[in-house]
Amino acid sequence: MKNIRSQISMVFHLDKCIGCHTCSIACKNTWTDRKGAEYMWWNNVETKPGTGYPRKWEDQEIYKGGWEKKHSSIDLKGVGKIKGMKKLFHNTHMPTMDDYYEPWNYQYEKLFDAPEGDDQPTAEPVSMITGEKITPKSGPNWDDDLGGSAEYARKDFNIRDLSPAEQETMFQLERMVMFYVPRICNHCLNAACVAACPSGAIYKRGEDGIVLVNQERCRAWRMCVTACPYKKVYYNWHTGKSEKCILCYPRLETGQAPACMHSCVGRIRYLGVLLYDADRLQEVASCDESELIDKQLSLYLDPNDPEVIAAAKKSGIHDSTIQAAQKSPVWKYVKEWGLALPLHPEFRTLPNLFYVMPLLPAMAEMNEDNKYHSAGKSLWDDMENPRLPLKYLASLFSAGNVEVIAEILKKLMAVRLHRRSVTVGDLQNDEIEQLLQNSDLSPEIADDIYRLTSLAHLNDRFVIPPAHREEAIEMLNETHVHKGTTGFGFTKKPKRGL
C-alpha cells in the first residue's frame, strides 16, 4: 500500500428503480439542453431485457470498446497508437445517428396557426438537426417496458449464452420479465477513453477520480467514443468537441449531490468515497476474466484500517476525505455487505458505478392448459431459479460468474424474509436465523441493510467529502504526470491507460 487514491463512487439499487426517467430529465435540463447535444443522454434509463442506448452498446464485436487481454497485459480493443492512426479519417467502430436517434421536436405552432379546415391539425415532428420533417423510428428509451419485445428484448446481448429452452421460458412472460438499468459515466479507474485520446484532452481528477474532457484541448478525434465500452462519451456536432457526464462536479464541490441523484424519485442512488491502491491497477485490469470481480473488489481498501489510514495520509489524502470514506454507503454495499457489482466488468475499465441487482420472483412456466404457474415451490423461491436466469444476470454484472450472483440474491432474500419475520411474524425464527447464517449475515447487519435501503436520509445516501482542489493542484505541480494515466500523483510512469 504505497499509492492510495480516493475515488467518488456510486451504487444504484435496481430493486427500487421505477423507470420514471426523472434522473434523465434533470440531467438533460441541466447539461445537454443546447445545440449539438440534443441526442446526448448523459443519464439514461434502459429496460432490460433490451438493446439499450445507443442500440447494442454492449456488443464490443461491433463497437470495439474497452480493453482486451494480450498475454500478461492489456491493450485497447479498437483504438490506440497504431490502430488509432489507421482510423483517423474512417472509423467504422462508432455508433451512427441511427444507433442513437435523430432528435426531433414538434411544430406545436401548427396547432394554432393552421388554416381552418375539416381536419384536426397536428404537431408534425421536425428534426432538430436538419429542420426537415421526419418520421421518428427510435429514441433513447424506445423499448421502454418491453414495448417492442420482439424487436428489442429478444435482441438483448446478454441472452446469447442462454439455451433456446431458457430463452423460450424467459420470453413466455415477455411483459412480466423486466427491470430498469439507469446508466451514467462510470468514471472508471482504468478509463479506456482517457487512454485513447490522442490529444490528452480527457483526464481523471486527482482528488476524486472524476473523468472530464478539457474542451480547449479536444480536437474531435472521437477515439474516446470508440474506446468507451459503455458509450458514455458523445460527440457534439455543433461545437466539434467530445462531451460526457461530469458527475455534476460543481455541485459536489459545494456539498450537493449530482442532479440525477438528488432528483431520483425511487431514492435508488448512493454516492460516497472509496480508497484504492493505484499501484495495483495494471495487475487487476490484466488478470484472468474469471478473477476480475474479486480482483477489482480487492482494490478498494478498508478506510477504518489504521495501516490504510496512515498510507492514505502519506499519499496526501485529507482527513475529511478519509472520514467520508468511513461513512460511505458505497463502501457498505460493495465491500462490507458484498451486495453490489459493476456493470460488465469484462470490459476491464474497472468501473466505479455498482449495482444492487433486482430481486425478482421465481421463474414461471406455462402448463398444458396455457396457464402460468411458478416453477418453484412459491413465488419467492430459494433464488436458484429466479425469473431472470442467473446466466443473464451474470452476463450483466459478474463476467459470467453465476455463483457470485446466486450468493448476492440469497443475501437479499435473507434480508427480506428477516424483515418479514420482524414486522409480520408469520415465519419461524429458527429458519430465519439459519437463512441469515448461510448468507453470512447477522440480524443486526440485516437491519442495517434494510435501513440504508428503505429508510435512509439524504445525508446517509450521499456522503460527499469537502473539496480540496488546491491540494490536488499542488500535487500536480510536485509530482510526475503522464498523459493517459488515470489520475494525478503517480510516482512512477505507468503503461498507457493504467
C-alpha positions as CSV (number, residue, x, y, z in Angstrom):
1,M,0.0,0.0,0.0
2,K,2.1,2.9,-1.3
3,N,-0.1,4.9,-3.6
4,I,-3.5,5.3,-2.1
5,R,-6.1,7.3,-4.0
6,S,-9.7,8.4,-3.3
7,Q,-12.5,7.8,-5.8
8,I,-16.0,9.2,-5.9
9,S,-18.1,6.1,-6.5
10,M,-21.8,5.3,-6.8
11,V,-24.3,2.5,-6.1
12,F,-27.7,2.2,-7.9
13,H,-30.2,-0.1,-6.2
14,L,-32.2,-1.7,-9.1
15,D,-34.8,-3.1,-6.8
16,K,-36.0,0.4,-6.2
17,C,-35.9,1.9,-9.7
18,I,-39.4,2.6,-11.1
19,G,-38.3,3.8,-14.5
20,C,-39.7,7.3,-14.2
21,H,-36.7,8.9,-16.1
22,T,-36.8,11.9,-13.7
23,C,-33.0,11.5,-13.4
24,S,-32.6,11.7,-17.2
25,I,-34.7,14.8,-17.5
26,A,-32.8,16.5,-14.6
27,C,-29.5,15.9,-16.3
28,K,-30.9,16.9,-19.7
29,N,-32.2,20.2,-18.5
30,T,-29.0,20.9,-16.6
31,W,-26.3,19.9,-19.0
32,T,-27.4,18.9,-22.5
33,D,-30.3,21.2,-23.4
34,R,-28.4,23.0,-26.2
35,K,-27.4,22.8,-29.8
36,G,-25.3,19.8,-30.8
37,A,-26.3,18.0,-27.6
38,E,-29.9,17.2,-28.4
39,Y,-29.3,13.4,-28.7
40,M,-27.0,13.2,-25.7
41,W,-28.3,11.5,-22.6
42,W,-25.5,11.5,-20.1
43,N,-28.0,9.7,-17.8
44,N,-30.4,7.3,-19.4
45,V,-32.6,4.5,-18.1
46,E,-32.8,1.3,-20.1
47,T,-35.3,-1.5,-19.9
48,K,-33.8,-5.0,-19.6
49,P,-34.1,-7.3,-21.5
50,G,-33.4,-4.8,-24.3
51,T,-30.8,-3.4,-26.6
52,G,-30.1,-0.2,-24.7
53,Y,-28.9,3.2,-25.8
54,P,-27.1,3.5,-28.2
55,R,-28.5,0.4,-29.7
56,K,-26.5,-2.8,-28.9
57,W,-23.9,-0.8,-27.0
58,E,-22.9,-3.9,-25.1
59,D,-21.7,-5.8,-28.2
60,Q,-18.0,-5.0,-28.5
61,E,-17.7,-7.1,-31.6
62,I,-19.5,-4.1,-33.2
63,Y,-18.0,-1.2,-31.4
64,K,-14.6,-2.5,-30.2
65,G,-14.7,-0.6,-26.9
66,G,-12.8,-1.3,-23.7
67,W,-9.7,-3.4,-23.2
68,E,-8.6,-6.9,-24.3
69,K,-6.1,-9.1,-22.7
70,K,-2.9,-9.8,-24.6
71,H,-0.5,-12.2,-22.9
72,S,0.2,-10.7,-19.5
73,S,-1.0,-7.2,-20.2
74,I,-4.0,-5.5,-21.9
75,D,-4.5,-3.3,-24.9
76,L,-7.3,-1.1,-26.2
77,K,-9.6,-3.2,-28.3
78,G,-10.5,-0.8,-31.1
79,V,-8.1,2.2,-30.9
80,G,-4.7,3.0,-29.6
81,K,-1.4,4.3,-31.1
82,I,-1.2,2.2,-34.3
83,K,-4.9,1.3,-34.5
84,G,-5.9,4.9,-33.9
85,M,-3.7,6.2,-36.7
86,K,-5.3,3.9,-39.2
87,K,-8.8,5.1,-38.2
88,L,-8.2,8.8,-38.0
89,F,-10.3,9.5,-41.1
90,H,-12.5,6.5,-41.3
91,N,-13.5,4.8,-38.0
92,T,-16.2,2.2,-38.5
93,H,-16.4,1.3,-34.8
94,M,-18.6,4.2,-33.7
95,P,-22.3,4.5,-33.3
96,T,-24.1,6.2,-36.1
97,M,-27.1,8.5,-35.7
98,D,-29.4,5.5,-36.4
99,D,-27.8,3.7,-33.4
100,Y,-28.7,6.7,-31.2
101,Y,-31.7,8.5,-32.8
102,E,-32.3,11.7,-34.8
103,P,-33.6,14.1,-32.2
104,W,-36.8,15.9,-33.1
105,N,-39.3,18.4,-31.9
106,Y,-42.9,19.1,-32.8
107,Q,-44.3,22.0,-34.7
108,Y,-46.7,23.0,-32.0
109,E,-47.4,26.3,-33.6
110,K,-49.3,24.4,-36.3
111,L,-52.0,23.6,-33.7
112,F,-52.7,27.4,-33.5
113,D,-51.7,28.7,-37.0
114,A,-53.2,26.0,-39.2
115,P,-55.9,27.4,-41.5
116,E,-59.5,26.4,-40.8
117,G,-60.5,23.1,-42.3
118,D,-62.3,19.8,-41.8
119,D,-59.1,18.0,-40.5
120,Q,-57.7,18.2,-37.0
121,P,-54.3,20.0,-37.2
122,T,-51.3,18.0,-35.9
123,A,-47.9,19.0,-34.5
124,E,-45.6,17.3,-37.0
125,P,-42.2,16.0,-35.9
126,V,-39.2,18.0,-37.3
127,S,-35.6,17.1,-37.0
128,M,-33.6,19.2,-34.5
129,I,-30.5,18.8,-36.7
130,T,-31.7,19.4,-40.3
131,G,-35.0,21.2,-39.6
132,E,-36.7,18.8,-42.0
133,K,-39.8,16.8,-41.3
134,I,-39.1,13.2,-40.2
135,T,-40.8,10.1,-39.0
136,P,-39.3,9.1,-35.6
137,K,-38.2,5.5,-35.6
138,S,-36.2,5.2,-32.4
139,G,-35.4,7.1,-29.3
140,P,-33.3,6.9,-26.1
141,N,-36.0,4.7,-24.4
142,W,-37.8,3.4,-27.4
143,D,-38.0,-0.1,-25.9
144,D,-39.2,1.1,-22.6
145,D,-41.2,-1.5,-20.6
146,L,-40.6,-4.0,-23.4
147,G,-42.9,-2.0,-25.7
148,G,-41.3,-3.7,-28.7
149,S,-40.2,-7.1,-27.3
150,A,-39.6,-9.0,-30.4
151,E,-37.5,-6.2,-31.8
152,Y,-35.6,-5.2,-28.7
153,A,-35.9,-7.7,-25.8
154,R,-35.1,-10.8,-27.9
155,K,-32.0,-9.0,-29.3
156,D,-30.5,-8.3,-25.9
157,F,-26.8,-9.0,-26.0
158,N,-26.9,-10.8,-22.6
159,I,-29.2,-13.7,-23.7
160,R,-26.6,-15.0,-26.1
161,D,-25.4,-17.7,-23.6
162,L,-28.8,-18.9,-22.7
163,S,-30.0,-22.1,-24.2
164,P,-33.0,-22.0,-26.5
165,A,-35.2,-23.6,-23.8
166,E,-34.1,-20.9,-21.3
167,Q,-34.8,-18.1,-23.7
168,E,-38.2,-19.5,-24.6
169,T,-39.2,-19.9,-20.9
170,M,-37.9,-16.4,-20.3
171,F,-39.9,-14.8,-23.1
172,Q,-43.1,-16.7,-22.3
173,L,-43.5,-13.9,-19.8
174,E,-42.4,-11.1,-22.2
175,R,-44.2,-8.3,-20.4
176,M,-43.6,-9.6,-16.9
177,V,-39.8,-10.2,-17.1
178,M,-38.2,-6.7,-17.0
179,F,-36.3,-4.3,-14.8
180,Y,-34.6,-1.0,-15.3
181,V,-30.9,-0.2,-15.5
182,P,-30.1,3.6,-15.1
183,R,-26.6,4.4,-16.6
184,I,-24.2,7.3,-16.3
185,C,-20.5,7.5,-16.9
186,N,-18.7,5.0,-14.6
187,H,-15.7,7.3,-14.0
188,C,-13.6,4.2,-14.3
189,L,-10.2,3.6,-12.6
190,N,-8.7,2.3,-15.9
191,A,-10.7,4.5,-18.2
192,A,-10.4,3.5,-21.9
193,C,-11.5,6.9,-23.1
194,V,-8.6,8.5,-21.2
195,A,-6.0,6.2,-22.7
196,A,-7.4,6.5,-26.2
197,C,-7.4,10.3,-26.5
198,P,-4.6,11.4,-28.9
199,S,-4.6,15.0,-27.7
200,G,-4.7,14.2,-23.9
201,A,-8.0,16.1,-23.5
202,I,-9.6,13.6,-21.3
203,Y,-8.2,13.3,-17.8
204,K,-9.1,11.9,-14.4
205,R,-9.1,14.4,-11.5
206,G,-6.6,13.5,-8.8
207,E,-8.7,14.5,-5.8
208,D,-11.8,12.5,-6.6
209,G,-11.3,10.4,-9.8
210,I,-14.0,12.2,-11.9
211,V,-13.2,11.8,-15.6
212,L,-13.5,15.1,-17.5
213,V,-12.9,16.4,-21.1
214,N,-10.8,19.6,-21.5
215,Q,-12.8,21.4,-24.2
216,E,-9.9,23.5,-25.1
217,R,-7.6,20.6,-25.9
218,C,-10.3,18.4,-27.6
219,R,-9.6,18.0,-31.3
220,A,-12.6,15.9,-32.2
221,W,-10.7,12.7,-33.0
222,R,-13.6,10.8,-31.4
223,M,-11.3,7.9,-30.3
224,C,-12.9,8.3,-26.9
225,V,-16.3,7.4,-28.4
226,T,-15.0,4.2,-29.8
227,A,-12.9,3.4,-26.7
228,C,-15.7,3.8,-24.1
229,P,-17.4,0.4,-24.0
230,Y,-20.4,1.9,-22.2
231,K,-20.8,4.6,-25.0
232,K,-21.0,7.4,-22.4
233,V,-18.8,9.8,-24.4
234,Y,-20.7,11.8,-27.0
235,Y,-19.6,14.0,-29.9
236,N,-21.2,17.5,-30.1
237,W,-21.7,18.0,-33.9
238,H,-22.1,21.8,-33.3
239,T,-19.0,22.6,-31.3
240,G,-16.8,19.8,-32.7
241,K,-15.9,18.6,-29.2
242,S,-16.5,15.4,-27.2
243,E,-18.6,15.7,-24.1
244,K,-19.6,13.4,-21.3
245,C,-21.1,13.1,-17.8
246,I,-19.1,15.3,-15.4
247,L,-20.8,13.9,-12.3
248,C,-22.1,17.4,-11.6
249,Y,-18.7,18.3,-10.0
250,P,-19.7,21.9,-9.5
251,R,-22.4,20.6,-7.2
252,L,-20.1,18.1,-5.5
253,E,-17.6,20.9,-4.7
254,T,-20.4,22.7,-2.8
255,G,-21.6,19.6,-1.0
256,Q,-24.6,18.9,-3.2
257,A,-25.5,15.6,-4.8
258,P,-25.4,15.3,-8.6
259,A,-28.7,16.4,-10.3
260,C,-29.7,12.9,-11.3
261,M,-29.2,11.6,-7.8
262,H,-30.8,14.4,-6.0
263,S,-33.9,14.2,-8.2
264,C,-34.3,10.4,-8.1
265,V,-37.8,9.5,-7.1
266,G,-37.1,6.0,-6.1
267,R,-34.1,7.1,-4.0
268,I,-32.1,4.3,-5.6
269,R,-28.8,6.2,-5.8
270,Y,-26.0,6.4,-3.3
271,L,-22.7,8.3,-3.6
272,G,-19.5,8.1,-1.5
273,V,-15.8,7.7,-1.4
274,L,-13.7,4.6,-1.9
275,L,-10.0,4.3,-1.2
276,Y,-7.9,2.2,-3.6
277,D,-4.3,1.2,-4.3
278,A,-3.3,2.8,-7.6
279,D,-0.1,0.6,-7.8
280,R,-2.3,-2.5,-8.4
281,L,-4.3,-1.1,-11.3
282,Q,-2.3,-2.9,-14.0
283,E,-2.3,-6.2,-12.1
284,V,-6.0,-6.1,-11.6
285,A,-7.0,-4.9,-15.1
286,S,-4.9,-7.6,-16.8
287,C,-5.9,-10.6,-14.7
288,D,-7.9,-13.5,-16.0
289,E,-11.6,-12.8,-16.7
290,S,-12.7,-15.3,-14.0
291,E,-10.8,-13.2,-11.4
292,L,-12.0,-9.8,-12.5
293,I,-14.7,-9.3,-9.9
294,D,-12.6,-10.5,-6.9
295,K,-9.6,-8.6,-8.1
296,Q,-11.4,-5.3,-8.6
297,L,-13.2,-5.5,-5.3
298,S,-9.8,-6.2,-3.6
299,L,-8.6,-2.9,-4.9
300,Y,-10.8,-1.0,-2.5
301,L,-9.3,-0.7,0.9
302,D,-10.8,-0.6,4.4
303,P,-10.9,3.1,5.4
304,N,-11.1,2.0,9.1
305,D,-7.8,0.1,8.9
306,P,-5.0,2.1,10.7
307,E,-2.5,1.0,8.1
308,V,-4.7,2.2,5.3
309,I,-5.3,5.5,7.0
310,A,-1.6,6.0,7.5
311,A,-0.8,5.2,3.9
312,A,-3.7,7.4,2.7
313,K,-2.4,10.4,4.7
314,K,1.1,9.7,3.3
315,S,-0.3,9.9,-0.2
316,G,-1.8,13.3,0.5
317,I,-5.4,12.3,1.1
318,H,-7.1,14.8,3.5
319,D,-8.5,13.7,6.9
320,S,-12.0,14.8,5.9
321,T,-11.9,12.5,2.8
322,I,-10.9,9.6,4.9
323,Q,-13.7,10.3,7.3
324,A,-16.1,10.5,4.4
325,A,-14.8,7.1,3.2
326,Q,-15.5,5.6,6.6
327,K,-19.2,6.7,6.3
328,S,-19.5,5.9,2.7
329,P,-22.7,4.0,1.7
330,V,-20.9,2.7,-1.3
331,W,-18.3,1.0,0.9
332,K,-21.1,-0.7,2.8
333,Y,-22.9,-2.0,-0.2
334,V,-19.8,-3.0,-2.2
335,K,-17.4,-4.3,0.4
336,E,-18.9,-4.6,3.8
337,W,-22.1,-6.3,2.8
338,G,-21.0,-7.6,-0.6
339,L,-24.3,-6.7,-2.4
340,A,-23.2,-4.5,-5.3
341,L,-21.3,-5.4,-8.5
342,P,-20.1,-3.3,-11.5
343,L,-21.8,-3.5,-14.9
344,H,-19.8,-5.6,-17.4
345,P,-16.5,-5.9,-15.6
346,E,-15.2,-7.9,-18.6
347,F,-14.6,-4.6,-20.3
348,R,-11.6,-4.2,-17.9
349,T,-12.1,-0.5,-17.3
350,L,-12.7,-1.1,-13.6
351,P,-15.9,1.0,-13.4
352,N,-16.9,2.8,-10.2
353,L,-20.7,2.6,-10.6
354,F,-22.0,-0.5,-8.8
355,Y,-25.5,-2.1,-9.0
356,V,-27.6,-4.0,-6.5
357,M,-29.4,-6.3,-8.8
358,P,-33.2,-6.8,-8.7
359,L,-34.7,-9.5,-6.5
360,L,-37.2,-10.9,-9.0
361,P,-39.8,-13.6,-8.3
362,A,-39.2,-17.2,-9.2
363,M,-39.4,-18.3,-12.8
364,A,-42.9,-19.0,-14.1
365,E,-43.8,-21.6,-16.7
366,M,-46.8,-22.3,-18.9
367,N,-48.6,-25.6,-18.3
368,E,-50.7,-27.7,-20.7
369,D,-53.7,-25.5,-20.1
370,N,-51.8,-22.4,-21.2
371,K,-51.8,-21.0,-17.7
372,Y,-48.8,-19.7,-15.9
373,H,-47.6,-21.2,-12.6
374,S,-44.4,-20.8,-10.5
375,A,-41.6,-23.1,-11.4
376,G,-40.6,-23.2,-7.7
377,K,-42.4,-24.1,-4.6
378,S,-43.5,-20.5,-4.1
379,L,-43.4,-17.1,-5.7
380,W,-40.3,-16.3,-3.8
381,D,-38.3,-19.5,-4.0
382,D,-34.7,-20.3,-2.9
383,M,-33.4,-18.0,-5.6
384,E,-31.8,-20.8,-7.6
385,N,-34.5,-20.3,-10.2
386,P,-35.2,-16.5,-10.4
387,R,-37.5,-15.1,-13.1
388,L,-34.4,-13.8,-15.0
389,P,-31.9,-16.7,-15.4
390,L,-28.8,-16.5,-13.3
391,K,-26.8,-16.6,-16.5
392,Y,-28.4,-13.5,-17.8
393,L,-27.7,-11.5,-14.6
394,A,-24.1,-12.9,-14.6
395,S,-23.6,-11.7,-18.1
396,L,-24.5,-8.2,-16.9
397,F,-22.8,-8.0,-13.5
398,S,-20.1,-10.6,-13.0
399,A,-18.4,-11.5,-16.3
400,G,-20.4,-14.8,-16.3
401,N,-19.7,-15.9,-12.7
402,V,-23.1,-17.4,-11.7
403,E,-22.0,-18.3,-8.1
404,V,-21.5,-14.6,-7.2
405,I,-24.9,-13.7,-8.5
406,A,-26.6,-16.6,-6.6
407,E,-24.8,-15.6,-3.4
408,I,-26.0,-12.0,-3.6
409,L,-29.6,-12.9,-4.4
410,K,-29.7,-15.2,-1.4
411,K,-28.4,-12.4,0.8
412,L,-31.1,-10.1,-0.5
413,M,-33.7,-12.7,0.1
414,A,-32.5,-13.4,3.6
415,V,-32.8,-9.7,4.5
416,R,-36.3,-9.6,3.0
417,L,-37.5,-12.7,5.0
418,H,-35.8,-11.5,8.2
419,R,-37.7,-8.2,8.0
420,R,-41.0,-10.1,7.3
421,S,-40.4,-12.1,10.4
422,V,-39.9,-8.9,12.4
423,T,-42.9,-7.0,11.0
424,V,-45.4,-9.7,10.2
425,G,-44.2,-12.5,12.4
426,D,-45.5,-15.4,10.3
427,L,-42.2,-17.1,9.8
428,Q,-40.2,-19.4,12.0
429,N,-37.4,-17.6,13.8
430,D,-35.1,-20.6,13.7
431,E,-35.5,-20.9,9.9
432,I,-34.7,-17.2,9.5
433,E,-31.6,-17.5,11.7
434,Q,-30.4,-20.4,9.7
435,L,-31.0,-18.5,6.5
436,L,-29.0,-15.5,7.7
437,Q,-26.2,-17.7,8.9
438,N,-26.0,-19.4,5.5
439,S,-25.6,-15.9,4.0
440,D,-23.0,-14.7,6.5
441,L,-25.4,-12.2,7.9
442,S,-26.5,-11.4,11.4
443,P,-29.9,-9.9,12.4
444,E,-28.1,-6.6,13.2
445,I,-26.4,-6.5,9.7
446,A,-29.7,-7.4,8.0
447,D,-31.4,-4.5,9.9
448,D,-28.6,-2.1,8.8
449,I,-29.1,-3.2,5.1
450,Y,-32.8,-2.7,5.5
451,R,-32.4,0.8,7.0
452,L,-30.0,2.1,4.3
453,T,-32.1,0.6,1.6
454,S,-35.5,1.7,2.7
455,L,-35.2,4.4,5.4
456,A,-32.1,6.3,4.5
457,H,-32.0,10.1,4.8
458,L,-30.3,12.3,2.3
459,N,-27.1,12.5,4.3
460,D,-27.0,8.7,4.6
461,R,-27.3,8.2,0.8
462,F,-24.8,10.9,-0.2
463,V,-21.6,11.3,1.8
464,I,-19.7,13.9,-0.1
465,P,-16.2,14.9,1.1
466,P,-15.2,18.6,1.2
467,A,-13.4,19.6,-2.0
468,H,-9.7,20.0,-1.7
469,R,-8.9,21.3,-5.2
470,E,-6.0,23.4,-4.0
471,E,-4.2,20.3,-2.7
472,A,-4.8,18.4,-6.0
473,I,-3.2,21.3,-7.9
474,E,-0.2,21.3,-5.6
475,M,0.1,17.5,-6.0
476,L,0.1,18.0,-9.8
477,N,2.9,20.6,-9.6
478,E,5.1,18.5,-7.4
479,T,4.8,15.0,-9.0
480,H,5.2,13.5,-12.4
481,V,2.1,13.3,-14.5
482,H,1.9,11.1,-17.6
483,K,-0.6,11.7,-20.3
484,G,-3.1,8.8,-20.4
485,T,-2.8,7.8,-16.7
486,T,-5.9,7.6,-14.6
487,G,-5.0,10.4,-12.2
488,F,-2.5,12.8,-10.7
489,G,0.3,11.9,-8.3
490,F,1.5,8.6,-9.7
491,T,5.0,8.1,-8.5
492,K,6.2,6.1,-11.5
493,K,5.4,6.2,-15.2
494,P,2.7,3.6,-15.8
495,K,1.8,2.0,-19.1
496,R,-0.7,4.0,-21.2
497,G,-4.1,4.0,-19.6
498,L,-3.0,2.3,-16.4
